[in-house]
């Protein structure tokens, strides 16, 4: 039997949580050989050294590529991309994968993809076709689509968009979001176990906050962006505000520094470098809502029938459930939205929300397509014009 070597790339805690079931399916397969490259914020102490979580889950990490610098400016990000190119090339040359599997749109995933593309290693891409018009991830995502051979999208609208970009419908599959599938398969912690694990006693009112830099915001700096949010919540003294740190985008360190200052002076605010997938998901049933601009607020949180206050343009363009409240990066509007989720009767409207990202057995469907595929793919792919339909 010809065993295909599938190299999975992960560069952040959130992305690994989404990939975990798919990684597990690869590792259990007799027809596939799992290779794992870990990079980005996984290897940063300030972001929680989350590569340890991967190892604790029992997965062997083939390569650890350290690419982050202490410089969070645009030039610093470019240096990280430059450093990662050589490291990915050397890793691929050693591992010789038959297929590279990536998820999403971050710059380290873009780097992993174009390096594989130049080395003529086929790429399978999860979560293509989506729009996030407030971040430069938007361009990275569509670029990765053009370099990829196989596409696993999360909704039918996104499938159509990938085809619109010139990709053959034969290789574009709508199997839903891996993160939503994970919610159905993970046995979450009890409230008591969760409180012990995160060393926090939950109150009657609790809110989870994750805010990332809005990298294409020309009006507000990252410091000004997060200060709008912090100003909005400072008067809610009866709510526990539970923060997780921003990601490693340009401006992320600045945002985290501002949050740390706030938490040090606000008695009901708490900050975690990384909760980890289990703690994060286990916390959702016990919070009254999620605030910020993380994709999880759009994709996974609606399955818990709690509201998301989505701030600014970072996720603009993504399909959203009814439970998502979109507000601008303005302290008064954020404050008003928080008041809204605590109004009597608010929750009854969202107890049976349909999550548009629910695709069932997503990871198994992805693995089955990879097993069936000819990873060689032969000749260069052609641009698929819509008039060919």
N, C-alpha and C positions, 0 to 999 in steps of 0.2 A: 504494500500500500504506500502511495506517495503522500507523505505527511507534509502539510503546508506550515511553514514557519510564519506566524502572525506576530508582528511587533507592535505592541500597544504603547503609545506615548501618553504620559500624564505629567502635567506641570503645575497643578493646583489641587487643593483639598476638595473644592467643589466639583471639579471635573472628575476626580477619582471616584467620588461618591456616585456619580452618574454612570461611570464605567464599570463599577465593581462587579455587577452581575454578569456583564458581558465578559469581563476578564475571567470570572469563575467558570463560565461556560466553555471558554477556550481551554482553560487548564484541565477541565474534565474530559475533553474530547480526545478520542483515540486518533482522529484524523488531523488534528491541529496541534502545533507545538507553540506554546506561549513564550514570547520574549517580551520583557518589560523594561522600558527606558523611563526613568524618573528624573525630572528636571524642575526648573523654575522655583517657585516658593516652597515646594516640598522640602528643599534642602536648606532652607533659611531658618535659623533659630528664632528670628523675630516673628516669623509666620508659624511657629510651632513645630518645626522639624517633622512635618506630617508624613514623611517617608516611613517613619516608624510605625504608623498606623497600617501602612501597606504590608510591612513585614509582619506585624502582629496578626494580620489577616491570613498569613501563611503563604503569601506570594513571594517568589524569588525575584529580586530585582537584578536584571542583567547588567544594567549600566546606570550610574548616577552622574548626570551632567550638570555641573555647577555653572550657572550662567548669570546669576543676579549680581549687580554691583550695588554699592551704597548710593549711587547717583540715580535719583528717581526722575531726572529731567528727561526730555525727549532724546537728548544725546546719550544719556545713560541707557535708555531703552534700546537705542540703536547699537550701542556697544554690546549689550547683552545678546541682541540678535546676531551681531557679527561673530561674537565668541561661540555662540551655539552652532553656527553653520559648520565650522570645522569639527566640533565635537560630535555632532550628529553624523557627519560624513564618515568619521573614523569608526563610530559605533556601528553604523550600517555595514561598513566594509568588513568588520569583524563578525557581526551576527549574521549577515547575508540573509535577511528576511525575504520571504516570498510576497508579503503584503504588509504594509504599514497601516494601522488602524488609528485614526485620530478623531477627537470630538471637539466641536466648537470652533473658536475663533480667536483665541489669544495669540499674542505675537510669538511665543515659543512654539505653538502648534503650527503657525504659519512657517516658521523657520524649519521645523521638522519636516513639513510637507514639501517645501520647495527644494530642500536637500534631497529628499527621496525622489522627487520628480526628476531632478537632474541626473541622479544615479539610475533612473529608469526602473525604480521600484514602484509597483502599483500601490495606490492609496485608496482606502475606504474611509469615507467621511460621514460622521454622525452629526445631525443638527444643522445641516446646510439649508439654504433657502430662506432663512429668517432675516428679519430686519431689526436693527438696533441703531437707529440713526443718530444717537447722541454719543457714540463711541467709535474710535477707529477700528474696533473689532469688526464693524460692518464690512469694511473693505477687505480685511484679512479673511473673513468667512467666505465671501464670494470668490476671492482669489484661490482659496483652498478648494472650492468647488471646481474651478476650472482645471486644477491639477489632478483631481481625483478621478478614479475609474468607477467606483461604486459609491452610491449615495443613500444614506438611511435618514430620511427626514421624519419630522414629528407630526405634520398635518398635511392634508391634501393640498392646501394652498401653497405650502412650502414646496411640495413636490412639483407643482406647476411652475413655481418660480425657478427651480433648478433646471427644469426642462427649458424654460424661457432663456436661461443662460447658455443654452446650446448643448445640454447633456442629453444623451439618448434615454428615452423613457424605459428602455429595456434594463437599465442599470440604476433606476431611481425608485426606491422602495419607501412607502409610507407605513412605518411600523410603530409610530408613536414615540414618546420620549422615554428613554431608559430610566430616568429618575422617577417617573410616575409608576412604572412597573415595580420598582424597588419598594415603594410604599406598601404594596400588597403582600410582599414576601418577607419583610423584615418584622420580627417580633420585637416591638418597641419596649423600652423600659417602663416599669411602673413609676408612678410619681415619686415614691419613696426612694427607689433605686436611682432614679435620675437625679434627685436632689443630692444624694450622697456622692454621685459621680462628679457632678459639677460644683459641689460644695456651695449650694445656694438653696435657701428656703423660699419657695414661691409664695407670692402674696395672692390676694383675691384678684388683683389686676396685674397682668404681666404682658409686656410687649417685647418682641424680638426685633433687633435692628441690624441690618447689614447695608452699609453704604459704600459704594465704590466710586472712584473718580469718574466724572463725566468728561471724558478726555477731549471731546469736541466742543465743549462749552466755551465760547469766546467772551462771554459776559462776566462769568464768575470764576475765580481761581478755585482750586480744590479746597483751600482754607475757607474761602467765602461760602462755598457750597455746603460744607459740613457745618459751618457755624449757623447757617439758616436752619438746619435741622435741630441743632443743639439748642438754639434760642427757642424753637417751637415747643420743646419738651420740658424746658426747665421749670415750668410752673405746675407740672402734674406730679405733685408730691405723693400721691397715693398709688402710683404705678411703678412697678419694677421695670426698668429699661435694661434689657440684656443685649449688649453689643457683641458682634463678632467683627474681627478686624477686616479692613479693606484689603483688596488683592494687591498684587505687585505692579499694577499699572502706574504710569507717571502720575504722581500726586498721592499715591496710596500711603506713603510714609507720613506725609503732612497730615492727611486725614486721621491716621491712627494717633499721631501726636496730639491732635486737638481732642480726640475722644478720650485719651488718657488723662489729659488735664481736666476735662469735664467730670470723668468718673472719680477722680481724686477729690473733687469738691462737692459732688452730688451724692447724698447718702443712699439713694435707691437706684444707682446705675452701676452696671457690672460689665467688664470687658474680658473677652476670651480671645486668645490668639487664634485658636481653632477649636470649635466644639467637637469636630469629628462628625461623620455622617449619623452614627447611632444617637449621639446626644442631641444633635440638631433636630433630627426627625422626631425623636421622643419628646422633645420640648414643645413641638407644634400643637399637640392636643391640649396643652396647658397654658397657652398664651391666647390673648384676645385678638391678636392680629400681628402682622409683620409690616415693618416700615423700612423703606430704603429704595434701592434700585437694582437689586440682585435678580438674576433670571429665575432663581428659585421661587421668588414671590409671584412670578407669572406662571411658572410651569408646574411646580410641585405643590405649593401651599394651597391652591384652591381645592385639592383633594381632601383637605382637612376641614372644609367648610368654615374657614375663618377668612376675614378680609385682609387684603394687601393694600397698603398705602404706597403706591409706586411714585417715586419722586423724580421729576425732571425728564430728560429726553434719552437717557442711556438705553432704555428698553423700548423707545418709541418705534412703532411699526410691528411689534410682536402681537400675535393673536392673544387676547386676554379673556378670561372667564368673567362673569358678571360680578364676582366678588372683588375684583381689582379696582381700586379707586385711584385714578391718575390725577396728580397735582403737580404744579410747577415748583421750582426750587425757591419757594417763598415761605418764610416762617409762619406768617399768618394763615396761609392756605393749608400748610401742614398741620398746624394747631387745630384748625377747624375740622380737618379730616379725622384727627384723633378724637375730638369731641363727638363726631358723627358715629364712630364705631361703638361708642359707649351709650348712644341714645337708646332708649327703650324701644324694643321691637326691631332693631337693626338686624339682628342675627336671623330672625325668622325668614328673611328674604334670601338667605344664603345657605340654608340647611340642605338643599338638594341641588347644589351647583354642579353643572356638567363640566368636567375638565376636558377641554379640546385636545389635550396632549395624551390622552389615555389610549394606548394602542394594544393593550393586552400583553402577550408574551414577547415583548420587544427583543430581549437579548437572545432568546432562542431563535427567533426569526432572522435576526442579523447573522447569527452563527451558521444557520442552515444555508443562507445565501452565499456566505464565504466558502463553505464546504463545496457547494455546487459550482462555484466560479472557477474559471481558468485564469489563475493569477498571472499567467504569462501575457494574456490579452493580445499578443501578436502585434499587429501594426498600430501606428499612432491613431488615436481616436479622431473621428470627424466631428465637426460642428453640426449639431442637429438643429435645422431650421424649423420653425413652427409650421411652415406651409407643408412640411413633410407629413404632418398628421392627417 
